[in-house]
Amino acid sequence: MNSIAKIPLTVLGAQLLREELHRLKTVERPSVIAAIAEARAQGDLSENAEYDAAKEKQGFIEGRIAELEAKLSTAQIIDPASIEAEGRVVFGATVELEDMESGDTVTYQIVGDDEADIKHFKISISSPLARALIGKYAGDTADVQAPGGVRQYEVLDVQYL
């Protein structure tokens, strides 16, 4: 039996992937096809750098379209606002943490691998920090193996936004 693993995505993450897919199909793909046609019209393709570059870009676009379609077809879309986790840290949760050593606080949302963006405080479900936090409640502590050694965090608040 061949089971396909579900890829967890938040509602926003799925929307962003759909938007990228739409842009690739409606803007990027037609643009690169036009560039290939224009390069072909210039004659000899054996020494045509524009043609080679356009074909390479076309390969990238088609690969990304296939990748996005596959991810969306296997996505398990989760709306954090509809989660009934009774205060537990789960996929999609927004978690406020305190670094026990420095006293600094930070808030992260736990998202799918494709959505992770540390600049926007979104960490991947497969990151060491997220794995250490899953199942914890406000008041719990989590030990995380970091490059500089073990760091300890206290969960201050868990929200489902």
N, CA and C atoms as a LAMMPS dump frame, in Angstrom:
ITEM: TIMESTEP
0
ITEM: NUMBER OF ATOMS
483
ITEM: BOX BOUNDS ff ff ff
-5.0000000000000000e+02 5.0000000000000000e+02
-5.0000000000000000e+02 5.0000000000000000e+02
-5.0000000000000000e+02 5.0000000000000000e+02
ITEM: ATOMS id mol type element x y z
1 1 1 N 0.842 -1.182 0
2 1 2 C 0 0 0
3 1 3 C 0.887 1.245 0
4 2 1 N 0.605 2.145 -0.897
5 2 2 C 1.41 3.352 -1.046
6 2 3 C 0.649 4.535 -0.448
7 3 1 N 1.066 4.973 0.719
8 3 2 C 0.379 6.1 1.346
9 3 3 C 1.2 7.365 1.144
10 4 1 N 0.515 8.415 0.791
11 4 2 C 1.173 9.699 0.564
12 4 3 C 1.108 10.501 1.856
13 5 1 N 2.262 10.98 2.285
14 5 2 C 2.32 11.76 3.517
15 5 3 C 1.64 13.108 3.304
16 6 1 N 0.833 13.49 4.266
17 6 2 C 0.179 14.79 4.215
18 6 3 C 1.169 15.859 4.661
19 7 1 N 1.193 16.962 3.938
20 7 2 C 2.068 18.084 4.279
21 7 3 C 1.223 19.105 5.027
22 8 1 N 1.548 19.386 6.293
23 8 2 C 0.733 20.369 7.012
24 8 3 C 1.016 21.779 6.52
25 9 1 N -0.048 22.533 6.29
26 9 2 C 0.038 23.934 5.875
27 9 3 C -1.026 24.713 6.624
28 10 1 N -0.707 25.943 6.98
29 10 2 C -1.748 26.808 7.516
30 10 3 C -2.587 27.302 6.339
31 11 1 N -3.75 27.862 6.629
32 11 2 C -4.613 28.416 5.586
33 11 3 C -3.844 29.476 4.792
34 12 1 N -3.123 30.345 5.495
35 12 2 C -2.341 31.387 4.825
36 12 3 C -1.231 30.782 3.97
37 13 1 N -0.548 29.784 4.475
38 13 2 C 0.52 29.137 3.712
39 13 3 C -0.003 28.527 2.422
40 14 1 N -1.161 27.862 2.485
41 14 2 C -1.764 27.275 1.288
42 14 3 C -2.155 28.363 0.295
43 15 1 N -2.68 29.462 0.805
44 15 2 C -3.07 30.581 -0.067
45 15 3 C -1.836 31.142 -0.791
46 16 1 N -0.722 31.294 -0.064
47 16 2 C 0.501 31.822 -0.677
48 16 3 C 1.031 30.88 -1.752
49 17 1 N 0.966 29.567 -1.508
50 17 2 C 1.41 28.609 -2.524
51 17 3 C 0.502 28.667 -3.749
52 18 1 N -0.822 28.787 -3.546
53 18 2 C -1.759 28.9 -4.667
54 18 3 C -1.48 30.159 -5.488
55 19 1 N -1.184 31.272 -4.782
56 19 2 C -0.887 32.527 -5.484
57 19 3 C 0.39 32.397 -6.31
58 20 1 N 1.419 31.751 -5.755
59 20 2 C 2.659 31.55 -6.508
60 20 3 C 2.404 30.668 -7.722
61 21 1 N 1.626 29.606 -7.554
62 21 2 C 1.296 28.711 -8.656
63 21 3 C 0.562 29.467 -9.759
64 22 1 N -0.415 30.283 -9.384
65 22 2 C -1.183 31.076 -10.349
66 22 3 C -0.257 32.021 -11.123
67 23 1 N 0.656 32.699 -10.402
68 23 2 C 1.584 33.635 -11.042
69 23 3 C 2.5 32.899 -12.011
70 24 1 N 2.994 31.74 -11.612
71 24 2 C 3.871 30.971 -12.49
72 24 3 C 3.145 30.548 -13.769
73 25 1 N 1.886 30.126 -13.623
74 25 2 C 1.132 29.652 -14.785
75 25 3 C 0.652 30.783 -15.686
76 26 1 N 0.278 31.918 -15.105
77 26 2 C -0.337 32.985 -15.901
78 26 3 C 0.622 34.089 -16.318
79 27 1 N 1.763 34.23 -15.63
80 27 2 C 2.703 35.305 -15.948
81 27 3 C 4.048 34.737 -16.398
82 28 1 N 4.672 33.939 -15.529
83 28 2 C 6.032 33.465 -15.807
84 28 3 C 6.093 32.5 -16.992
85 29 1 N 5.188 31.511 -17.023
86 29 2 C 5.221 30.522 -18.103
87 29 3 C 5.013 31.187 -19.474
88 30 1 N 3.956 32.01 -19.659
89 30 2 C 3.789 32.672 -20.97
90 30 3 C 4.975 33.568 -21.337
91 31 1 N 5.556 34.226 -20.35
92 31 2 C 6.688 35.111 -20.597
93 31 3 C 7.898 34.328 -21.111
94 32 1 N 8.198 33.197 -20.502
95 32 2 C 9.357 32.409 -20.924
96 32 3 C 9.095 31.743 -22.278
97 33 1 N 7.854 31.366 -22.55
98 33 2 C 7.518 30.793 -23.868
99 33 3 C 7.736 31.846 -24.955
100 34 1 N 7.343 33.083 -24.674
101 34 2 C 7.564 34.18 -25.635
102 34 3 C 9.065 34.425 -25.833
103 35 1 N 9.839 34.356 -24.752
104 35 2 C 11.285 34.568 -24.85
105 35 3 C 11.939 33.467 -25.688
106 36 1 N 11.464 32.235 -25.548
107 36 2 C 12.001 31.119 -26.343
108 36 3 C 11.663 31.33 -27.815
109 37 1 N 10.428 31.716 -28.102
110 37 2 C 10.012 31.959 -29.489
111 37 3 C 10.838 33.079 -30.114
112 38 1 N 11.086 34.125 -29.343
113 38 2 C 11.882 35.254 -29.838
114 38 3 C 13.32 34.813 -30.113
115 39 1 N 13.895 34.022 -29.213
116 39 2 C 15.262 33.537 -29.401
117 39 3 C 15.353 32.611 -30.613
118 40 1 N 14.325 31.775 -30.813
119 40 2 C 14.3 30.877 -31.979
120 40 3 C 14.267 31.678 -33.274
121 41 1 N 13.549 32.792 -33.253
122 41 2 C 13.408 33.624 -34.451
123 41 3 C 14.742 34.236 -34.869
124 42 1 N 15.703 34.268 -33.931
125 42 2 C 17.015 34.85 -34.247
126 42 3 C 17.906 33.886 -35.022
127 43 1 N 17.434 32.682 -35.276
128 43 2 C 18.194 31.759 -36.113
129 43 3 C 18.957 30.717 -35.339
130 44 1 N 20.251 30.599 -35.602
131 44 2 C 21.124 29.546 -35.08
132 44 3 C 21.027 29.424 -33.56
133 45 1 N 20.507 28.277 -33.093
134 45 2 C 20.32 28.065 -31.652
135 45 3 C 21.583 27.545 -30.972
136 46 1 N 22.559 27.075 -31.732
137 46 2 C 23.74 26.458 -31.129
138 46 3 C 24.583 27.445 -30.327
139 47 1 N 24.556 28.712 -30.692
140 47 2 C 25.338 29.712 -29.958
141 47 3 C 24.446 30.841 -29.463
142 48 1 N 23.204 30.501 -29.121
143 48 2 C 22.235 31.522 -28.725
144 48 3 C 22.052 31.487 -27.208
145 49 1 N 22.737 32.406 -26.518
146 49 2 C 22.698 32.438 -25.047
147 49 3 C 21.3 32.75 -24.529
148 50 1 N 20.561 33.606 -25.234
149 50 2 C 19.191 33.949 -24.813
150 50 3 C 18.307 32.708 -24.829
151 51 1 N 18.463 31.898 -25.889
152 51 2 C 17.674 30.676 -25.998
153 51 3 C 18.007 29.723 -24.85
154 52 1 N 19.301 29.523 -24.6
155 52 2 C 19.722 28.625 -23.516
156 52 3 C 19.194 29.104 -22.17
157 53 1 N 19.292 30.412 -21.922
158 53 2 C 18.819 30.966 -20.649
159 53 3 C 17.307 30.804 -20.518
160 54 1 N 16.58 31.052 -21.594
161 54 2 C 15.112 30.926 -21.558
162 54 3 C 14.702 29.47 -21.337
163 55 1 N 15.401 28.523 -21.992
164 55 2 C 15.083 27.107 -21.793
165 55 3 C 15.375 26.681 -20.352
166 56 1 N 16.465 27.193 -19.797
167 56 2 C 16.806 26.871 -18.409
168 56 3 C 15.734 27.423 -17.459
169 57 1 N 15.314 28.662 -17.711
170 57 2 C 14.276 29.274 -16.878
171 57 3 C 12.963 28.508 -17.016
172 58 1 N 12.659 28.059 -18.237
173 58 2 C 11.441 27.286 -18.456
174 58 3 C 11.482 25.995 -17.638
175 59 1 N 12.636 25.343 -17.619
176 59 2 C 12.778 24.113 -16.83
177 59 3 C 12.544 24.362 -15.356
178 60 1 N 13.082 25.482 -14.853
179 60 2 C 12.886 25.836 -13.444
180 60 3 C 11.404 26.093 -13.159
181 61 1 N 10.746 26.872 -14.026
182 61 2 C 9.328 27.216 -13.83
183 61 3 C 8.466 25.957 -13.847
184 62 1 N 8.693 25.086 -14.832
185 62 2 C 7.891 23.861 -14.922
186 62 3 C 8.126 22.96 -13.71
187 63 1 N 9.372 22.912 -13.235
188 63 2 C 9.682 22.123 -12.039
189 63 3 C 8.98 22.677 -10.809
190 64 1 N 8.985 23.99 -10.67
191 64 2 C 8.336 24.628 -9.509
192 64 3 C 6.823 24.445 -9.588
193 65 1 N 6.242 24.547 -10.788
194 65 2 C 4.799 24.323 -10.944
195 65 3 C 4.453 22.901 -10.498
196 66 1 N 5.225 21.925 -10.942
197 66 2 C 4.972 20.527 -10.561
198 66 3 C 5.11 20.34 -9.05
199 67 1 N 6.128 20.981 -8.461
200 67 2 C 6.354 20.88 -7.018
201 67 3 C 5.179 21.484 -6.237
202 68 1 N 4.724 22.673 -6.657
203 68 2 C 3.605 23.327 -5.963
204 68 3 C 2.324 22.528 -6.102
205 69 1 N 2.066 22.009 -7.307
206 69 2 C 0.852 21.205 -7.511
207 69 3 C 0.877 19.962 -6.626
208 70 1 N 2.049 19.326 -6.51
209 70 2 C 2.167 18.135 -5.67
210 70 3 C 1.944 18.484 -4.197
211 71 1 N 2.55 19.583 -3.745
212 71 2 C 2.393 19.976 -2.34
213 71 3 C 0.944 20.305 -2.022
214 72 1 N 0.286 21.048 -2.914
215 72 2 C -1.101 21.428 -2.661
216 72 3 C -2.025 20.218 -2.722
217 73 1 N -1.7 19.239 -3.573
218 73 2 C -2.567 18.061 -3.671
219 73 3 C -2.434 17.158 -2.444
220 74 1 N -1.307 17.251 -1.737
221 74 2 C -1.127 16.418 -0.547
222 74 3 C -1.208 17.237 0.75
223 75 1 N -1.58 18.5 0.626
224 75 2 C -1.607 19.376 1.803
225 75 3 C -2.743 19.025 2.747
226 76 1 N -2.425 19.11 4.016
227 76 2 C -3.449 19.045 5.053
228 76 3 C -3.535 20.475 5.567
229 77 1 N -4.584 21.191 5.143
230 77 2 C -4.693 22.613 5.467
231 77 3 C -5.346 22.753 6.837
232 78 1 N -4.652 23.478 7.707
233 78 2 C -5.076 23.619 9.095
234 78 3 C -5.298 25.092 9.395
235 79 1 N -6.478 25.394 9.912
236 79 2 C -6.803 26.764 10.31
237 79 3 C -6.526 26.881 11.803
238 80 1 N -5.447 27.611 12.168
239 80 2 C -5.105 27.713 13.592
240 80 3 C -6.263 28.213 14.458
241 81 1 N -7.109 29.084 13.907
242 81 2 C -8.214 29.642 14.694
243 81 3 C -9.266 28.588 15.049
244 82 1 N -9.306 27.475 14.313
245 82 2 C -10.327 26.46 14.588
246 82 3 C -9.776 25.28 15.392
247 83 1 N -8.544 25.387 15.846
248 83 2 C -7.921 24.297 16.607
249 83 3 C -8.485 24.248 18.028
250 84 1 N -8.832 23.04 18.459
251 84 2 C -9.302 22.822 19.833
252 84 3 C -8.215 22.052 20.566
253 85 1 N -7.165 22.744 20.983
254 85 2 C -6.035 22.053 21.601
255 85 3 C -5.935 22.324 23.095
256 86 1 N -6.925 23.019 23.66
257 86 2 C -6.978 23.29 25.109
258 86 3 C -5.679 23.856 25.668
259 87 1 N -5.043 24.756 24.924
260 87 2 C -3.856 25.411 25.445
261 87 3 C -2.545 24.712 25.164
262 88 1 N -2.597 23.556 24.482
263 88 2 C -1.37 22.833 24.119
264 88 3 C -0.733 23.462 22.897
265 89 1 N 0.578 23.356 22.803
266 89 2 C 1.302 23.794 21.616
267 89 3 C 1.12 22.717 20.545
268 90 1 N 0.534 23.114 19.412
269 90 2 C 0.312 22.215 18.278
270 90 3 C 0.675 22.964 16.998
271 91 1 N 0.646 22.253 15.869
272 91 2 C 0.891 22.895 14.583
273 91 3 C -0.071 24.071 14.414
274 92 1 N 0.459 25.201 13.969
275 92 2 C -0.356 26.389 13.733
276 92 3 C -0.442 27.321 14.927
277 93 1 N -0.075 26.836 16.113
278 93 2 C -0.169 27.659 17.32
279 93 3 C 0.868 28.781 17.286
280 94 1 N 0.526 29.89 17.919
281 94 2 C 1.447 31.004 18.117
282 94 3 C 1.87 30.941 19.58
283 95 1 N 3.181 30.863 19.8
284 95 2 C 3.717 30.581 21.133
285 95 3 C 4.622 31.722 21.58
286 96 1 N 4.333 32.245 22.775
287 96 2 C 5.21 33.259 23.368
288 96 3 C 6.151 32.541 24.321
289 97 1 N 7.456 32.795 24.137
290 97 2 C 8.478 32.096 24.911
291 97 3 C 9.378 33.084 25.635
292 98 1 N 9.929 32.613 26.749
293 98 2 C 10.973 33.369 27.435
294 98 3 C 12.221 32.508 27.469
295 99 1 N 13.335 33.075 26.993
296 99 2 C 14.631 32.408 27.08
297 99 3 C 15.033 32.467 28.55
298 100 1 N 15.147 31.323 29.214
299 100 2 C 15.389 31.274 30.653
300 100 3 C 16.746 31.861 31.031
301 101 1 N 17.712 31.834 30.116
302 101 2 C 19.038 32.353 30.416
303 101 3 C 19.094 33.867 30.28
304 102 1 N 18.56 34.398 29.162
305 102 2 C 18.68 35.84 28.899
306 102 3 C 17.479 36.632 29.405
307 103 1 N 16.338 35.959 29.584
308 103 2 C 15.123 36.667 29.971
309 103 3 C 14.401 37.293 28.791
310 104 1 N 14.961 37.166 27.582
311 104 2 C 14.323 37.721 26.383
312 104 3 C 13.044 36.948 26.072
313 105 1 N 12.046 37.663 25.566
314 105 2 C 10.824 36.982 25.123
315 105 3 C 10.711 37.111 23.609
316 106 1 N 10.115 36.098 23.004
317 106 2 C 9.909 36.065 21.56
318 106 3 C 8.634 35.277 21.294
319 107 1 N 7.972 35.615 20.199
320 107 2 C 6.74 34.92 19.826
321 107 3 C 6.915 34.322 18.438
322 108 1 N 6.62 33.023 18.311
323 108 2 C 6.727 32.32 17.045
324 108 3 C 5.418 31.616 16.734
325 109 1 N 5.123 31.483 15.433
326 109 2 C 4.046 30.614 15
327 109 3 C 4.693 29.365 14.418
328 110 1 N 4.148 28.208 14.736
329 110 2 C 4.661 26.943 14.23
330 110 3 C 3.91 26.622 12.939
331 111 1 N 4.672 26.548 11.834
332 111 2 C 4.078 26.402 10.504
333 111 3 C 4.751 25.257 9.743
334 112 1 N 4.282 25.001 8.53
335 112 2 C 4.871 23.986 7.673
336 112 3 C 6.237 24.414 7.154
337 113 1 N 6.988 23.451 6.652
338 113 2 C 8.344 23.725 6.161
339 113 3 C 8.366 24.819 5.1
340 114 1 N 7.379 24.819 4.202
341 114 2 C 7.354 25.804 3.118
342 114 3 C 7.009 27.209 3.592
343 115 1 N 6.41 27.319 4.753
344 115 2 C 5.976 28.624 5.259
345 115 3 C 6.987 29.26 6.204
346 116 1 N 7.924 28.469 6.69
347 116 2 C 8.857 28.954 7.707
348 116 3 C 9.592 30.199 7.21
349 117 1 N 9.634 31.216 8.049
350 117 2 C 10.29 32.481 7.723
351 117 3 C 10.642 33.157 9.037
352 118 1 N 11.881 33.005 9.455
353 118 2 C 12.297 33.494 10.77
354 118 3 C 12.121 35.01 10.883
355 119 1 N 12.265 35.738 9.765
356 119 2 C 12.088 37.202 9.798
357 119 3 C 10.659 37.579 10.18
358 120 1 N 9.714 36.694 9.864
359 120 2 C 8.305 36.932 10.206
360 120 3 C 7.869 36.074 11.394
361 121 1 N 8.848 35.554 12.133
362 121 2 C 8.603 34.786 13.362
363 121 3 C 7.741 33.547 13.12
364 122 1 N 8 32.886 11.99
365 122 2 C 7.326 31.627 11.666
366 122 3 C 8.4 30.547 11.604
367 123 1 N 8.278 29.545 12.493
368 123 2 C 9.271 28.472 12.526
369 123 3 C 8.659 27.168 12.03
370 124 1 N 9.497 26.366 11.391
371 124 2 C 9.056 25.104 10.816
372 124 3 C 8.706 24.092 11.9
373 125 1 N 7.663 23.325 11.642
374 125 2 C 7.246 22.242 12.532
375 125 3 C 8.382 21.247 12.736
376 126 1 N 9.298 21.153 11.767
377 126 2 C 10.391 20.188 11.884
378 126 3 C 11.654 20.784 12.529
379 127 1 N 11.602 22.057 12.933
380 127 2 C 12.759 22.664 13.59
381 127 3 C 12.917 22.104 15.009
382 128 1 N 14.147 22.108 15.533
383 128 2 C 14.355 21.595 16.893
384 128 3 C 13.508 22.335 17.94
385 129 1 N 13.358 23.646 17.793
386 129 2 C 12.562 24.419 18.756
387 129 3 C 11.098 23.99 18.717
388 130 1 N 10.527 23.911 17.52
389 130 2 C 9.117 23.51 17.41
390 130 3 C 8.908 22.096 17.942
391 131 1 N 9.815 21.187 17.603
392 131 2 C 9.671 19.804 18.081
393 131 3 C 9.703 19.753 19.609
394 132 1 N 10.527 20.606 20.231
395 132 2 C 10.613 20.632 21.694
396 132 3 C 9.351 21.238 22.312
397 133 1 N 8.673 22.104 21.571
398 133 2 C 7.502 22.796 22.117
399 133 3 C 6.192 22.015 21.967
400 134 1 N 6.092 21.163 20.949
401 134 2 C 4.847 20.446 20.683
402 134 3 C 4.39 19.696 21.931
403 135 1 N 3.123 19.9 22.278
404 135 2 C 2.527 19.217 23.427
405 135 3 C 2.673 19.959 24.738
406 136 1 N 3.461 21.032 24.763
407 136 2 C 3.66 21.804 26.005
408 136 3 C 2.476 22.751 26.223
409 137 1 N 2.353 23.215 27.469
410 137 2 C 1.329 24.187 27.865
411 137 3 C 2.02 25.421 28.422
412 138 1 N 1.277 26.533 28.54
413 138 2 C 1.818 27.723 29.199
414 138 3 C 2.284 27.324 30.594
415 139 1 N 3.479 27.778 30.983
416 139 2 C 4.063 27.415 32.272
417 139 3 C 5.074 26.286 32.168
418 140 1 N 5.001 25.5 31.088
419 140 2 C 5.964 24.416 30.888
420 140 3 C 7.294 24.986 30.387
421 141 1 N 8.352 24.199 30.559
422 141 2 C 9.64 24.579 29.987
423 141 3 C 10.027 23.543 28.934
424 142 1 N 10.822 24.002 27.975
425 142 2 C 11.288 23.129 26.903
426 142 3 C 12.792 23.289 26.771
427 143 1 N 13.492 22.168 26.692
428 143 2 C 14.936 22.175 26.467
429 143 3 C 15.176 21.965 24.977
430 144 1 N 15.973 22.858 24.392
431 144 2 C 16.233 22.803 22.958
432 144 3 C 17.731 22.698 22.724
433 145 1 N 18.11 21.709 21.948
434 145 2 C 19.521 21.552 21.585
435 145 3 C 19.843 22.588 20.513
436 146 1 N 20.647 23.577 20.868
437 146 2 C 21.052 24.636 19.942
438 146 3 C 22.532 24.463 19.638
439 147 1 N 23.018 25.131 18.577
440 147 2 C 24.445 24.998 18.248
441 147 3 C 25.371 25.33 19.43
442 148 1 N 24.961 26.276 20.279
443 148 2 C 25.796 26.662 21.417
444 148 3 C 25.531 25.865 22.676
445 149 1 N 24.752 24.795 22.565
446 149 2 C 24.414 23.984 23.735
447 149 3 C 22.913 24.003 23.98
448 150 1 N 22.493 23.407 25.082
449 150 2 C 21.062 23.312 25.388
450 150 3 C 20.555 24.668 25.879
451 151 1 N 19.43 25.11 25.295
452 151 2 C 18.783 26.347 25.748
453 151 3 C 17.426 25.967 26.326
454 152 1 N 17.054 26.67 27.369
455 152 2 C 15.789 26.367 28.025
456 152 3 C 14.833 27.543 27.838
457 153 1 N 13.61 27.205 27.439
458 153 2 C 12.572 28.214 27.217
459 153 3 C 11.371 27.89 28.087
460 154 1 N 10.731 28.946 28.587
461 154 2 C 9.456 28.777 29.273
462 154 3 C 8.363 29.223 28.322
463 155 1 N 7.305 28.415 28.239
464 155 2 C 6.158 28.776 27.418
465 155 3 C 5.311 29.747 28.24
466 156 1 N 5.201 30.995 27.785
467 156 2 C 4.43 32.011 28.494
468 156 3 C 2.965 31.998 28.08
469 157 1 N 2.71 31.793 26.77
470 157 2 C 1.335 31.866 26.272
471 157 3 C 1.235 31.058 24.99
472 158 1 N 0.065 30.447 24.763
473 158 2 C -0.206 29.694 23.543
474 158 3 C -1.518 30.224 22.984
475 159 1 N -1.478 30.661 21.714
476 159 2 C -2.685 31.188 21.072
477 159 3 C -2.887 30.492 19.739
478 160 1 N -4.114 30.511 19.276
479 160 2 C -4.472 29.915 17.989
480 160 3 C -5.088 31.024 17.157
481 161 1 N -4.237 31.72 16.4
482 161 2 C -4.671 32.904 15.659
483 161 3 C -4.945 32.604 14.2
